Amino acid sequence: MGRAFVGGSLPIDGNAVAPDTASPTMDLGGGTLRVIGDLYVEGDIRLTGTVTADTEVLAAGISLTTHTHGGVLTGAANTGGPNP
């Protein structure tokens, strides 16, 4: 079995787990962490690997798979940014 380490304080309030201001760290020692259901993160996410999505990725309401661009010209020119 892999290691599991939690630093800082994780007080339990009913069914909610809320970290204190000591910035707790959870180290699962590798392997896979699987979340079944929605995941909400309040803060930045930093990744060192590849992000893979089986369906869709949205950024500020713009679809990664179906968005269009303005300013499309033939030749070596670049397009404009994605259309909302």
C-alpha positions in Angstrom: 0.0 0.0 0.0 1.3 3.5 -0.9 1.9 6.2 1.7 -0.5 8.9 2.6 0.6 12.1 4.4 -1.4 15.1 5.5 0.4 18.1 6.9 -1.2 21.0 8.7 -4.6 20.8 10.4 -7.7 19.5 8.9 -10.5 20.1 11.4 -13.8 18.3 10.7 -17.0 20.4 10.9 -20.0 18.1 10.3 -19.3 16.4 7.0 -17.1 19.2 5.7 -13.3 19.2 5.9 -11.8 22.6 6.0 -8.1 23.4 6.0 -6.7 26.0 8.5 -4.4 28.8 7.5 -1.3 26.6 7.8 -1.7 25.5 4.1 -2.0 21.8 4.7 -0.4 19.4 2.2 -1.7 16.0 1.1 0.9 13.6 -0.4 -0.5 10.3 -1.6 2.9 9.1 -2.6 2.0 8.4 -6.3 -0.6 6.3 -7.9 -4.0 7.6 -8.9 -6.5 9.7 -7.1 -10.0 9.2 -8.5 -12.9 11.6 -7.7 -16.4 10.4 -8.7 -18.7 13.4 -9.0 -18.0 17.1 -9.5 -14.8 18.7 -8.3 -14.7 22.4 -7.3 -11.3 24.0 -6.6 -11.1 27.5 -5.2 -7.6 28.6 -6.3 -5.1 27.9 -8.9 -4.2 24.5 -10.3 -0.6 23.7 -11.3 0.1 20.6 -13.3 3.4 19.0 -14.5 1.8 16.5 -16.8 -0.7 16.4 -19.6 -4.4 17.4 -19.3 -6.7 15.0 -21.1 -10.5 15.5 -21.4 -12.8 12.9 -22.8 -15.5 15.4 -23.7 -15.1 19.2 -23.6 -13.0 21.9 -22.1 -14.3 25.4 -21.5 -12.3 28.5 -20.8 -14.3 31.7 -19.9 -17.3 30.1 -21.7 -15.3 29.4 -24.9 -15.3 25.8 -26.2 -11.9 24.2 -27.0 -13.4 21.9 -29.5 -15.9 24.1 -31.4 -14.7 27.7 -31.0 -14.0 29.8 -34.1 -11.5 32.6 -34.8 -11.9 35.9 -36.5 -9.3 37.5 -38.8 -8.7 34.3 -40.9 -6.6 35.1 -43.9 -4.9 32.8 -46.5 -1.2 32.7 -46.4 1.2 33.0 -43.5 -0.9 35.4 -41.4 -2.1 34.5 -37.9 -5.8 34.4 -36.9 -7.4 36.6 -34.3 -8.2 35.3 -30.9 -11.1 32.9 -30.3 -14.6 34.2 -30.8 -16.9 34.1 -27.7 
